[in-house]
Amino acid sequence: MASKDVRLRFKAIRVRTGYWTPGTDYLAEIVEAVRGLVRDDDVVVVSEKALSTAKGLIIDEARFRPSLLARFIVRLWVRRLWGGPLGRWARLRVRTLRNLRRYPMDLGARHKEVALRYVGLLQALRHYSEGGIDASNLPYSYVALPLPEAYREAVRIASAITAETGKRVSVLIVDSDKSFSWRNLHLAPRRVETPGLIHIGGFLTFLLGRMLRLKARATPVASIGVENPDLALTLAEVADRVRGYGAGRTVWEMARRLGVELTGVTWSMLRRVEHHPIVILRPLEGLK
């Protein structure tokens, strides 16, 4: 697939692997998947969610007892405000608004309790993807947590590829949650380790970005070898679009596609779905 940007031309190669479950040797999986494909100066883009799952950074929300604050957030903030005026101001899809108005009380409160404990109140006030917490493409009531040391993981991946293939590559670790840009101002949905991306606090980044119609692109949470933040965002967005969404981009879409309740997805169901946690981006001109 060839694509063109104002600054560069590149070829995108989607790489299919098996579904990475907790305990997967993801470095070996990545090296084996790109062996024979990767070349010098390629950018290897890896899904943060896949890495978190492989590293066992997942938790079962069924084990959490929701607080009064978590229940209040679901009942008032999510169902009434995100499902109403906030959602309309943010230009959410009609289906998304409907899902938010029907946000499950008990399961949703457990999810918000996890968000409160792990990423704080301002992130818990988001309607989804709170601080990088993600439930899509995971079974039962599991959610994945954000990588705590994404830059270090990017270094490990780049080093492993070079050691095994002899190819010098750049590496991006990407979250599909959107960052928003206006000229040289780049607002990330949470604090990330990519230079040039800033964070202004929880749900405000998303709400302002959508209300002001700022340029939305997937978030590079760590970058090795791509120093320009605008370029890193562009590459992250292209890779995210090329990769696809596995079983679904949201937990509702995943459950609907697999024909089960929200917590009815199993590991075996996910293993049968095509997964592409890696995308290789090959510059046809020098990166700038």
N, C-alpha and C positions, 0 to 999 in steps of 0.2 A: 504494500500500500504506500503510495507516494503522497506526500502532503507538502504544502508550501506555506511558509510564514513570511512576514515582512523581512525577517533577518536571515532565514535559512530555509534550506530544502533538506528533507530527510526521508528515509524509508523506515516504516514501522513493521516490526515482525512480532506477531503474537505467539507466545510460547505456551503450549499446553502441558500441564503436569497432572499427576493425581492430586486428590484432595489432601491437603496437609492437615493431619490431626495432631493433637498434642504429643510431643516426643519425636516428631519427624525431624530427621537430620536435614534441616533446610539448606545448609551450606552445600552439602553433597547433592541435594536435589537441584539447587540452582546451577551448580557447576555442570552436572550431567545434562541438564536441560539446554544450556547454552553452548555446550561443547560442540564444535563443528559449525556453529552458527555465528558466534561472536567474532568480531574483528577489532583491530586497534582503533581507538577513538570512538567506539560505540558507547551509547548510554544505556545501561541496563536499569530498567525501572521495575521495582518490586513492590507488591501490595503490602502495606503495613498490616492490614487485617490478617493476611496469610502468615506473616512472620509472627504476629502476636499469638495466633492459634497454635502454630508449630512450637513456640516457646512455652506453651501452657499458660499464657497470660489471659486465661478465661475464668469466669466465675459463674456459678449457678445462682441466679437471682431468686430462685425458689427458697433458698436458705436464709433470705433476709426478711426481717420483720419491718414493715414500713412504719415510719414515724408519723405523727400528726402533720408535720410539715410536708412530708412526701405526699400524703393523702390530699392535703390542701392544694399543693401544686397541681396534682392531677385534676381535681374537681373544678377548681376555679381557673388556674393559669392555662392548663393545656386544653381542657374541654371547652371552656367558655371564651378565653381570650385568643389562644392560638387557633382554635376552631372557629373563631369569629373575627373581631376587628384586627388583631395582630396578624392573623393568617391572611386576611384580605390585603392589609397594608404591605405584607411581604410577597403578595402576588402568588400565593400557593395554589396548586392545582385544585380543582373542585373535588376530585377524589381524595386528595390529601386532607382537605378541610373536613370532608365527611368522616374520614378515618379518625381525625383528631377529636371530633365531636363525640365519637364512639370509643374513645381511648379507654381501654379496659381499666376498671377501678383498682382491682387487687394487683394484677400483674403490672399495671402501669405504676402503681405506688411502690412496688418492690423495685422496679427499674429506677424510679426517681430516688429511692433511698440509696441505691448503689451509686448513682451520680452524685448525690450529696456527700457521701462518704469518700469517694475517690477523686472527684474533680471539683467539688465545691458548689455553692448556691448559684452563682451567676451562670455556670455551665448547666446546672440542673434545670434552669429556666428555659433552656432551649427546648424545642419540640422534638428534636431527634439528634442523634450523633453528639451527645453531650460530652465535650472535651475529648472526642475521639472514641468514646464508648460506642460499640456497634453490635447489633444483634443479628444482622442479616448474614446468611450463609453459615449459621451456627445452629445446632440442634437444641430441642427442648427449650429451656429457659436460660441457656448460656449466653453471655455477652463477652466480647473481647475488649480488653483494656488497651490504651495506647502504649506504644513502646516507651519505656522510661529513658533509654539511651539509644535513640535512633541513629545519631551520628556514628556512634561506635559500631552499630550493626552495619551501617553502610560501609565503613572502613573494612570490616571483616569480610563482607561480601566482595568488595573490590579486590582485596588481597587474595582471597581464595580463588577468584576467577583468574587473576594474573598468575598465581602460583601453578594452577593446574593446566591453563591453556597457553600461557605466555603472552596473552593479549592485554594491553593497557586499556582499561575502560573507566568510564565515569559511572557513578551509581546514584540513583534517586530512590528514596523510599517514599511512597505516595499514599495519602489518604484521599478517598473520593470526595470527602466533605469539602465544600468550596471556600476558597479565599477570594477576596474582592479587591480589584485594582482601579485606581484613578491616577492616570499618568504614572509617576514614580512612587506613588503611595500604594503599598500592598498590605492589606489587612488579613491576617490569618485567623481562622476560627478558634485557635488556641495557641499557646506558646510552642513554637517549633524551633528546630535547630538549623534552619536555612537562613543565612544572612540576608537582611533586607526585608524580611517579613515581620510585621509587628502585630501585637494583639491588644485590643482595647477593652476586653472584658466580656466573657460569656456570650449571651444571646445577642448583645448589642451589635457585634460585628455582622452577624447574619441579617438582622433586621434592617440595619442601615444600608448594608450592601444591596439588599433586595429592594428596599424602598427607593434608593437613589439610582437604581439600575446600573450599578457598577459592574465592571467586567468580571465575570465569575469563572474561576478555573480550579481544578483539583489542587490539593495542597501538597507540595513537597515538604515532608516533615524533616527530611535530612538530605543533604546533597554533598556528594564528593565529586569534584571535577567540573561542576557547572556553577560558576561564581555569580553570574548575572541573575538576579532574582526573577526578572521578567521572563527570561529564557527558561529558567527552572519551572516556573508556573506554566508556560506554554507547553513544555515537554510533559509535565505532569498531566495536563488536561488531555493532550493527544493520547498518551498511554492509557489513561483512564477510559477514554472512549473506545480505543481499540480493544482493550482487555474484555469489556463486557461486564456483566453483573452476576455471573454464576447462576445461583438459584433465584436471584432477585435482588433488586437494589434496596428494598426495604423488607422488614419482617412480614408486613402484610402481603407484599407481592410474592415473597418466597412461599408463604403458607398457601396463598391462592394458587400459585403455579403447581405446587406439589399436592394440592387437594386435601389439606389437613388444617387443623386448628392452629392457632398461633404458636403453641408449644408442642405441636405434634410432629415436627420435623425430626428425623432421626439421622444418626451418622451414616447409615447405609444409604438413605435417600440422597444425601449430599455427595457421597462417593460416586453416585451414578450420573451426576451432573458434570458437564464440561467445566473445567476451571483453568484459567489462564493468569496465574499470579505474576507472570513475568512478561514484560514487553521490551524488546530490543529496538532502540531508535538509532538509526545509522545516518549520520550527517552526510549529505551529498556535497556540502560545502563546509568550510571550517566554522566551528562554533565560535560565537563572538560574545 
